[in-house]
Amino acid sequence: VDSVKDEFISTVSHELRTPLSAIKYVIETLHDYGEELSTQERKEFLVTVNHETDRLTRLVNDVLDLSKLESGRSYNFDGVDLAQAIEQTVRTYQLNARDKAIKLIQEVAPSLPLVVGNYDLLLQVLANLVGNALKFTSAGGKVALRAYQIVPKSNSIDHQIPQVRVEISDTGIGIAPEDQEAIFDRFFRVENRVHTLEGTGLGLSIVRNIMEKHHSKMHLVSEVGIGTTFWFDLVVFDEEASHVKK
């Protein structure tokens, strides 16, 4: 456990150092040569600082979220309206999708029952997955959020607990078979393969942790050049059952 912790701290330190070094370099350059630089050059330097600060903020937030999830603290679980969470996510990303000329679709089954969950944590899962889908989908593509009820196959009728399945699918670049397990590891970036540095590499690790809190698992099916679908199942909320803490 200690070696895993040490490795995590070492990687976080390295990841923090990169944007910090860039910010320091830009500030020093502006301080030393500011008067010799054109307005355009100064503007470009400030855009860089802004971009790196955003990256630093994302990383710090993700590290804090992950350590909170792994600290064993309890979260309140209640009946969650997934239709509302999906609508909120679509609203948040609609502009981003429009800017990228990607069609963002929601297909929620009518009269979807409430599920057992934590609204904020599930919102975080949806945001992570939709954000990723948009990042790796080209203009003209599609990202869809779907939710519908399923009854898992079981030998015993008693164990056929109704569940709701949530799917996030895209027509993006897809994930190579050898990366499909690794993407849930901390700091693994599919971006490394496509040479962008947008993500912190912690998003899907956070998603996996949240799913574990919900006694569920994240699944995916993907084909390079065709697209990816992530899905997870949540137990339908029983109105009569008392509130559960997990």
N, C-alpha and C positions, 0 to 999 in steps of 0.2 A: 504494500500500500504506500509506504514511504517513497519508494522509487518512482511510483506513478505520480505521486504528489510533487516530488522534486522535478520530474520531467515536465509536468504541467507548469510549474512556476518558472522553470527555465524557458519554456516555449513562450509563455505569456510575456516574460521580460524581453525576449527577442522581438516579439510582435509589437510591443509597446515602443521599443527603441527605434524601430524603423520610422514611424511617423514623427516621433520626437526629434530625431536627427534631421529630418527634412525641414521641420518647422524651425529648428535652431539655425540651420544653414541659411534659410530664406531671411530670417530676422537679422542675422549677422550681415548678410549681403546688403540688405536694405539700409542697415545702420552705417556700414562702411562706405557703400558706393551709391546710396540713395539719390544724391544730387546729380550723379552722372548718368543715371538711368532715365530712359524716356517714360512718359506717363503710361504708355502701353506696357512696357516691361515691368513697371511697378505694379500695375494692375494684375498682370499675369502671376507675379510673385504672391500677391495677396490672395488670388484665386487658389494657388497651391496651398497656402497656409490654411485657408478655409476648408479645402478638401481633406487635408491631412488631419485637421482638428475634428472634422466629422468622423473620419476613420477611427481616430483615437477614442472618441465618445462611444461609437458603436462597439468597439472592442471592450472598453471598460464596462459598459452596460451588459454585454453578453457574459463577461467573466463574473460579474455580480449576480446575474440571473442564474448562471450555472452553479455557482457556489451556494446560492440560496436553495436551489433544488436539491443539491447533494447534501445539505446540512441536516436533513432529517426533520426539518420543521413541518408542522402539520398545516394542511390547507383545508379550507372548508369546502365540502362537496355538497351540491344541491341539485335541484332540477334545472337544467340549462336548456334554453331555447336556441337550438343550433341555427334555425332559420334566421334569427336575429343576429347571431354572431357572423353568419355568412354574409348577410346583407351589409353589416358594418364593415367587414373586410373588403367587400366589393366597392363600397363607397370610398374607402380609404385609398384603394389602388386604381380607381377608375381613371383618374387624371393621368397617372403614370402609364397606364395601358393605352390611353388615347394618344399620348405623346409618342409612344413607340409603335402606333398603328396596329395594336394587338386587340383582338376582340375578347373582352372579359365577360364570361357567361356564368349565370347562376341557375342551376336546375334543382330546386328543392321540392320534394314530394309534398303535395297538399296534406294538411293535418298531420305534420310530422310530430311525433310525441317528444316530450322533454327527455333528455338523457341525464345520467348521473355524471356530474363533472364540476369543474371549477371554471366559471365563465372567462375570467381573465387569462388563465393558463391556456384554455382552448383557443381564445382569440390570438394568443401569441403563436400557437401552432399554425393556425390558418395564415397569419401574417407572414411567418417565415416561409411557408410552402408557396404561397401566392407570389411573394417577393422573389423567391428563387425562380419560379416558373416564368415570370416576366423577364427576369434577367437573362435567361437562357433561351428565350423565344424570339425569333426575328419578326420584323414588320410583316404584317399580313397573316400572322399566326393566331392561334387561339389558346386561351387559358380558361378552363371550366371548373367550377366548384359544384359538386353534386352531393345531395344527401337524400337517403331513402332508407326505409325500414327493411330489415332482413330477419329471418328466423334461422339461426345456425343449425346445420344438420347435426342430429344427435340420435343415438340409439334409444335414449329414454325420453319420453314426452316431458317428464319433469325438468329435464335439463335444456329444453328448448326455450331459453330466455330470449325474448325479442331484443334486437339490437338495432342501432342506426349506423349505417355505413356512410362515411364521408370520403369523397374522392376529390383530389385536385389533379387535373390532367392538363398537359400542355403539348404543343406541337413543336417543342424546342429541339435542342441539339442531341438530347438523350444522354444516357449514362452508360459507359462501357461496362460489360459484365464484371470485369475485374475490379471496378470501382464501386459496385453496388453495395457491397458490405461495408467498405471503408468510408463511405460518405457520412456515416453516423459517428465516425471517430472525431475526437477533438482536433481542430486545426487542419483537417483534411479539406482541401479545396479542389473541386472540379475545375475551378477557375485556373488552377495551375496548368491544366491541359489546354485551356483556350486563351491563356495569357491576359486575364484581367485580374485586377486586385480589389474587386468591390467588397467581397465578403470577409468576415472575420474567421471563417472556418469553424465557428462554434454553433451556428444556427441549428443544424440538424442534430447536433449532440444535445442541445436544449430540447428540441422536439422529442427526441427519443426518451429523455428524462421525464418529460411531461406525460408522455404516453404510459410510461411505467407507473407513474403516480395514479393514472386512471386504470391500472391493471389491463392495459391494452398494448398493442404492438403496432409499429409502423411497418407497412408493407409497400413494396414498389414493384412496378413492372416497367421496363424501359428498353427502347431500341435506339441505337445511335442513328441520328438523322431523321428519326420518326417522331420521337417524343417520349414523355415520361408520365406515369400516373402513380401518385402516392395515395394510399388509402389506409383508414383505420376504422375500427368498430367500437361503439360505445353502448353500454347497457341502457335500456329504456328505464326512465325514472319511475319508481313505484310510489304513487302519491301517498299510499298508506304507510309505507316504510318510514321510519324516523330518519331525521337528517344524519348523514354519515360524515365522519371526519376521517381523512386519510392522511 
